[in-house]
Amino acid sequence: MESTLRRTWSEIDLDALKYNYSVLRNKVGKSVKFLGVVKADAYGHGSIMVSKTLEEAGADYLAVSSIDEAMELRVNGIKMPILILGHTPKEQVERLIEYDITQAVTCKAKAKEYSNEAVKINKILKIHIKVDTGMSRLGYLCDGDFFDTGIEGILEAINMRGLDAEGIFTHFAVSDEDDEKSVEYTKHQLKLFKDVISEVERRMGRKFRIRHCANTGAVAKYPETYMDMVRPGLLLYGYGAYAKELGLKPVMTLKTTVSTIKIYPAGTPVSYGGIYVTDKTTRMGVLPYGYADGFFRALSNKATLMTANGKAFVRGKICMDMCMIDISDMPDVEVGSEIEVFGKNNPIEELSDLAGTIPYELTCAVSKRVPRKYIVNNEVIEQELMLRMRG
Ligand SMILES: *Cc1c(COP(=O)(O)O)cnc(C)c1O
C-alpha cells in the first residue's frame, strides 16, 4: 500500500538488520541456532519484512506472542518454525497444527487442554516447555521448594498424548542489568534452568532437541547461556547499550517534516495550556507528528529532534497530530525539511531516557498511520501503510 503523503514515516533499514544478524551470528557461532523475536510486529519494524530478511539471512526460528501474529507470518509466506511465547486458546490448537506453529506450554492446565484438543483430531502439537526460573511470569515454577513439583509437572506434560516436546526454555529477568545482584540473579536462573533440564532429561530418558534462554542481555554478556539456541529481540534491531558495544546499527529511523513555519513575538504562549511562552522573537516549525503517531505527550517541552542545523527543542504541549519545534537560528530548516525524530543521527536512547522508558516502547508506539519504507541498498523496496484502505 502506497502512502501519498510526505508527512511522518519510518525507514526500516533491512541492510542494518542483516548486518546486526551477521554480527550476532558470528558472536554465537554456527552450531547455535538463532531465533529472532518478532513479536509486536517486530517491535514496530514490520514483522513480515523483518522475518523475510531473517529467513534469507539464515535464522532458524521466529517467536511471536500470539496466534494472530503467527498467522500473519504464515499467510505471508514465512516458512520458518515459529514459536508462540504466550497462550493460545484451546479452540485454536487445530490451527496451530495445520500451520505448523510451535506452542509454549507454561502450566498443567494448558498442557491438558492442548493435549486433549490434539488427541481429538489425532494429531501432534509441537511444544516448548516454559520454565519459570525467576521471571515470575509464565512457566512451571521450579525454584527452591517448587523444584520437585515443577519437574513432575513438566514430565507430565511431556508424556501427554498429542504433544511433542521439541524444546524447553526460560526467560531472564535482569540479564540486561550490570550490578552485582543482577549478575548473581541471572546466574542463579541459569543454574536452576540447567538443573531442571538435567533432571527432566534423566527421568524421561532422552534429550530435548532445543534448549534456549538467551535474550538480549544474555546474548551480549553471558555466552554460557547460549545452549542450543539464542533468542534476542532488541539486539537485532540495534538499540541499547549492548548494541552500541557490539557496533550494531539502528534499524528504524523515524522521520517527519516541517509543514508550516511561523514567527512569533516574545511573550507568545504556544500550544494547549500555554505551558511554553516565547522569550524572544521565535521562528517555530509545526510538525505533522503528535501523540497519535506515537510521540509521548510526556515529552512535551522536553524532547529535541534532529534538524539539518542540529537539535531543535519541542516547545509546548505535544498535540494529537502535531507538535512545534523552535527553529530560530536554523536557517537551513525550511518548509518541507526532513526532521529526524530518532534513528541514525538522533539516538533513540536519548529520547527513551528522557521519557523514562526503554527503546522498545518507542519503536512499538509508532502507530498504524505512520507508513513504513523498507530500505535495501539505499533504495525503498517496499512501502506499507496499515490503514484500512482495501474496502
Ligand atoms: C520479548 C522476549 C524476548 C526478547 O527480549 P529482548 O530483550 O528483546 O532480547 C525473548 N524471550 C521472551 C520469552 C520474550 O518475551
PDBQT file of the ligand as one rigid body, heavy atoms in Angstrom, charges set to zero:
ROOT
HETATM    1  C1  LIG A 401      10.493 -10.477  24.277  1.00  0.00    +0.000 C 
HETATM    2  C2  LIG A 401      11.149 -11.734  24.643  1.00  0.00    +0.000 A 
HETATM    3  C3  LIG A 401      12.470 -11.995  24.240  1.00  0.00    +0.000 A 
HETATM    4  C4  LIG A 401      13.354 -10.968  23.587  1.00  0.00    +0.000 C 
HETATM    5  O1  LIG A 401      13.745 -10.000  24.533  1.00  0.00    +0.000 OA
HETATM    6  P1  LIG A 401      14.857  -8.918  24.169  1.00  0.00    +0.000 P 
HETATM    7  O2  LIG A 401      15.111  -8.209  25.444  1.00  0.00    +0.000 OA
HETATM    8  O3  LIG A 401      14.257  -8.006  23.144  1.00  0.00    +0.000 OA
HETATM    9  O4  LIG A 401      16.035  -9.655  23.643  1.00  0.00    +0.000 OA
HETATM   10  C5  LIG A 401      12.981 -13.256  24.495  1.00  0.00    +0.000 A 
HETATM   11  N1  LIG A 401      12.247 -14.193  25.136  1.00  0.00    +0.000 NA
HETATM   12  C6  LIG A 401      10.986 -13.969  25.558  1.00  0.00    +0.000 A 
HETATM   13  C7  LIG A 401      10.241 -15.040  26.274  1.00  0.00    +0.000 C 
HETATM   14  C8  LIG A 401      10.403 -12.726  25.343  1.00  0.00    +0.000 A 
HETATM   15  O5  LIG A 401       9.158 -12.493  25.784  1.00  0.00    +0.000 OA
ENDROOT
TORSDOF 0
